[in-house]
Amino acid sequence: MKSARHLLRTALACCLLGTAALLPAGCSSEEGRTLVVLGPWTGEEARPFMETLKEIGRRTGQTYVYEGARSLQETLAAQLRTESPPDIAILNGLGELSEYAREGAAKPLEEDVAGSGLGPWAQRITLRNQQGEYRQHSYWVPVRVDLKSIVWSRPDDPRTVRNPRWCLGMASDATSGWPGTDWIEDLLLQKYGPAVYDQWATGDLPWTGEPVKRAWQAWRDLLVKDGPKAAENAISTQFEYLGGGLNGLLNTGRCTLEHQASFIRRHYADDVLPAPTRKFVPGLPDRRAYEVSGDMAAVFRPGAAAWELLEALASRPARAEWARLARPGERPFFSDGSTGSGQLSASTAAVQKLFRAADKVCFDASDAMPSTLRGAFQRAVLEFLQDPQDARLLDGLLRQLEAERLTQHRAGAFALEHLCGRLGD
């Protein structure tokens, strides 16, 4: 049965347009139209979410279809060009979402839905309206999150202590290089703290300054320990896929430590567990600050049913259903660090413990940057890995990134004012 609020929204939306003879198809057919959700999950990973959509549909009376795409940004851009956007799109890039908000493609949340955003997940953006007035709005809600700033290993494997070697894979079907940007971001956060991280990620700290350069150099010092070819080989190594239907770099037998977000646990049994990055990188302070990422839902085709679905996706019943349907190693985490009820796998329980112990969580910096700077950052990582010990190469890359930062800063492309907060704030 539909909620009273949904029926009221539909009635108001249609009444405001005048007589029934003047109603557009989107309003007159709202009750029977199939809503489209575009998101990043495909294959078996998408199954629990699709089943959750069906359950939401049973409660709302609406029909939903899910479209998963690995090349999500390209797919959404193409749909917008042909004026056939999804009702809701789920993206992990706050930078892209901010751009869509500025263009008017992503719609501002209704106030009752905006309350679903917690901590650093769903900041308000200040944009100028058609009257030239500056107004603050929220444009997305978090539906799933992941913990970063962690290293995965087999603690009971003697090689983890005797012969530690880093797993390195930069290749990705969508955007290669991002596992390296994660490294730079995490090392900067751990070395200099959330305040400096915030300043850099939101465009107010030069790439050529000491904090950013020292983070790159710290990563270089880790890379050279694994031999002269380890960094270069990482450029063409997939970050998770091994071929032959196998996944997980720790399963190659050639490395013992993997710096990767909590989603990677889906490829491992419970002998592989996470620990904070500082445990494996010498010289880092005992700081309980973690980088995080998230999948955010935004409305691109507004209507009463779309707002109702967005609100439902962030609700406790939908979260509980999604967690119940997922495999033990794939249970989603939500914006408060929870992951549903019931028995947890050892790796999921370990991630949740780290979430709950965090003093601060900071959203992935490159995901929040303007898209051109994000792309330049990823390409710079791949160039850097060709020769990490070449100081002139690093200086040149940082100058290029600084030039792009200044260009985007002058254009007002940095829409977010902060990325760090506490869970539940």
SVG drawing of the C-alpha trace seen along z (x, -y; Angstrom):
<svg xmlns="http://www.w3.org/2000/svg" viewBox="-9 -37 74 57">
<polyline fill="none" stroke="black" stroke-width="0.4" points="0.0,0.0 1.3,-3.4 2.1,-5.8 -0.1,-8.9 2.9,-11.1 3.5,-9.5 -0.1,-10.0 0.0,-13.6 3.2,-14.3 1.7,-12.8 -1.6,-14.8 0.2,-18.0 2.7,-17.5 -0.2,-16.9 -2.6,-19.6 0.1,-22.3 0.2,-21.6 -3.4,-22.6 -6.2,-20.6 -6.0,-16.9 -5.9,-17.7 -2.6,-19.5 -0.8,-16.8 2.4,-15.5 2.9,-11.7 5.4,-11.6 2.7,-12.8 -0.4,-11.1 1.4,-7.7 3.3,-8.0 1.4,-5.2 2.2,-2.7 5.6,-3.7 8.7,-1.6 11.4,-3.5 15.0,-3.0 18.0,-2.8 21.5,-3.0 24.3,-1.8 27.8,-0.4 27.1,3.3 27.0,6.0 26.7,9.8 26.3,11.6 27.3,8.4 24.1,6.8 21.7,9.6 21.1,8.6 20.4,5.0 18.0,6.0 16.1,8.2 16.0,5.3 14.4,3.2 11.8,5.8 11.0,5.8 10.7,2.0 8.4,2.4 6.1,4.7 5.7,2.1 5.3,-0.9 3.4,0.7 5.9,-0.6 8.0,1.4 11.7,0.8 14.4,2.0 18.1,1.9 20.8,1.3 24.4,2.1 27.3,0.6 31.1,0.8 31.6,-2.3 29.1,-4.2 30.1,-7.8 30.1,-7.2 26.8,-5.4 25.1,-8.2 26.7,-10.9 25.3,-9.2 21.8,-8.9 21.8,-12.6 22.9,-13.6 19.9,-11.7 17.6,-13.1 16.8,-9.7 18.3,-9.8 17.5,-7.1 15.2,-8.1 18.0,-7.5 21.7,-7.1 24.1,-5.7 27.6,-7.1 30.7,-7.1 32.2,-10.3 31.1,-13.4 33.0,-15.5 30.8,-14.2 27.7,-14.6 28.6,-18.1 29.0,-18.9 25.6,-17.3 24.1,-19.4 25.6,-22.6 24.3,-21.7 20.8,-21.0 20.9,-17.3 20.9,-16.1 18.0,-17.5 18.1,-19.0 16.7,-16.7 13.5,-17.4 14.1,-18.4 12.7,-15.2 15.0,-13.1 18.0,-15.3 18.0,-14.2 19.2,-10.8 22.7,-12.1 25.1,-11.5 28.7,-12.6 30.8,-13.3 28.6,-11.4 26.0,-13.9 27.2,-17.5 25.2,-20.5 26.4,-22.4 26.2,-26.1 25.1,-27.0 23.7,-30.1 20.1,-29.9 18.6,-31.5 17.9,-34.7 21.6,-35.0 21.0,-34.0 23.3,-31.5 21.4,-28.6 22.5,-25.5 21.0,-22.1 21.8,-18.4 21.7,-16.4 22.4,-12.8 22.1,-10.2 24.5,-7.4 23.2,-3.9 26.4,-1.9 29.9,-2.8 33.3,-1.2 36.2,-1.6 39.6,-2.4 42.9,-3.1 43.2,0.6 45.6,3.4 44.6,7.0 46.8,10.0 46.8,13.5 47.9,12.9 48.6,16.6 50.9,16.9 54.5,16.6 55.4,14.9 53.3,11.9 56.0,11.1 59.1,12.7 58.8,11.6 56.1,8.9 55.5,7.9 52.9,5.5 50.2,6.5 50.1,3.9 47.5,3.8 46.6,0.5 44.6,1.8 40.8,1.4 38.3,1.7 36.8,-1.7 39.6,-3.9 43.1,-2.5 45.3,-4.1 42.8,-4.7 44.4,-2.1 47.5,-4.3 45.5,-7.5 44.1,-5.6 47.6,-5.1 48.6,-8.8 45.4,-10.0 45.8,-7.6 49.4,-8.4 48.7,-12.1 45.8,-11.6 47.8,-9.4 50.9,-11.7 49.2,-15.1 45.7,-14.5 42.1,-15.3 42.5,-19.1 45.3,-19.1 43.6,-16.3 40.4,-18.4 42.3,-21.4 44.0,-19.5 41.0,-17.5 38.7,-20.6 41.2,-22.5 42.9,-24.8 46.3,-23.1 49.0,-23.2 50.1,-19.8 53.6,-21.1 53.7,-21.7 55.3,-19.5 52.3,-17.4 51.4,-16.2 55.0,-15.6 55.9,-13.8 52.9,-11.4 54.1,-10.5 57.7,-10.0 56.4,-7.8 54.7,-5.6 57.9,-5.5 59.8,-4.2 57.4,-1.3 57.5,-0.5 61.3,-0.2 61.5,2.4 59.8,4.9 62.4,4.6 62.9,2.4 60.2,3.9 57.4,4.2 56.1,0.7 56.2,0.9 54.5,4.3 51.7,2.9 50.6,0.7 49.4,3.6 48.3,5.8 44.5,6.0 43.6,4.7 41.6,7.8 41.1,10.1 43.7,12.9 42.2,14.6 40.6,18.0 37.7,16.9 40.0,16.2 40.2,12.9 42.1,11.4 45.8,10.4 46.6,12.1 45.6,15.4 48.5,15.2 51.0,16.3 53.4,13.6 52.4,10.9 51.3,10.8 49.9,7.3 47.1,5.6 46.0,2.0 42.4,2.0 38.9,1.0 36.5,3.3 34.8,4.4 37.8,6.7 36.8,9.1 34.4,10.7 37.3,12.5 38.8,14.0 38.0,16.5 38.1,15.5 41.9,16.2 42.3,12.8 41.7,9.9 42.1,6.1 44.2,3.9 44.9,0.1 47.5,-1.1 49.7,-2.4 50.4,1.1 52.3,1.9 53.9,-1.4 56.7,-2.5 56.6,-6.0 52.9,-6.7 51.3,-8.1 48.7,-6.3 45.8,-8.1 42.3,-6.7 41.4,-8.5 40.2,-6.5 39.5,-7.3 36.1,-6.0 34.2,-5.8 30.5,-5.6 27.9,-4.9 25.5,-7.8 22.0,-7.9 20.7,-11.0 17.5,-11.8 17.9,-12.7 14.3,-12.3 12.2,-13.9 8.7,-12.7 6.9,-11.5 7.8,-7.9 11.5,-8.7 11.6,-10.7 9.8,-7.9 12.3,-5.3 15.3,-7.5 13.9,-7.8 13.3,-4.0 16.9,-3.2 18.2,-5.0 15.7,-3.5 16.4,-0.8 14.1,1.8 15.9,1.6 19.3,1.8 18.2,4.8 16.9,6.5 20.0,5.9 22.3,7.1 20.2,10.2 20.3,11.1 24.1,10.6 26.7,13.3 28.7,13.2 31.7,11.6 29.7,9.1 27.4,7.6 27.1,3.8 28.2,1.3 26.0,-1.8 26.7,-5.4 26.5,-4.8 29.0,-1.9 26.3,0.8 25.9,3.8 22.5,5.3 21.8,7.8 22.7,11.5 26.0,13.4 28.9,11.7 31.9,13.2 35.2,12.6 36.3,10.1 33.1,8.2 33.1,8.0 36.7,6.8 35.8,4.0 32.9,3.0 35.1,2.9 37.5,0.5 34.5,-1.7 33.2,-2.0 36.7,-2.8 37.2,-5.7 37.7,-9.2 37.3,-10.7 36.3,-9.4 37.3,-11.4 35.6,-10.8 37.9,-9.6 39.7,-12.8 40.0,-12.0 36.3,-10.9 35.4,-14.4 37.7,-16.3 36.5,-17.9 36.5,-15.1 39.3,-16.6 41.6,-16.7 40.6,-13.3 41.5,-11.9 44.8,-13.8 45.6,-12.3 45.0,-8.8 47.1,-9.3 49.9,-10.8 50.0,-7.7 50.6,-5.5 53.4,-7.8 55.0,-7.9 55.1,-4.1 57.2,-3.9 60.1,-5.2 59.2,-6.1 62.8,-7.1 63.0,-9.8 62.7,-13.0 62.4,-15.2 59.5,-13.0 57.6,-13.5 58.3,-17.2 56.9,-17.5 53.8,-15.5 53.1,-17.6 53.5,-20.8 51.0,-19.5 48.5,-18.6 48.9,-22.0 48.2,-23.7 45.0,-21.7 44.0,-22.5 44.4,-26.2 42.4,-26.0 39.5,-24.3 39.8,-26.5 39.4,-29.7 36.5,-28.0 34.8,-27.4 34.7,-23.7 35.5,-22.7 31.9,-22.6 32.6,-20.7 33.7,-22.6 34.8,-19.6 35.1,-15.8 35.9,-14.7 33.5,-14.1 32.4,-11.6 30.1,-8.7 26.6,-9.7 27.2,-13.5"/>
</svg>
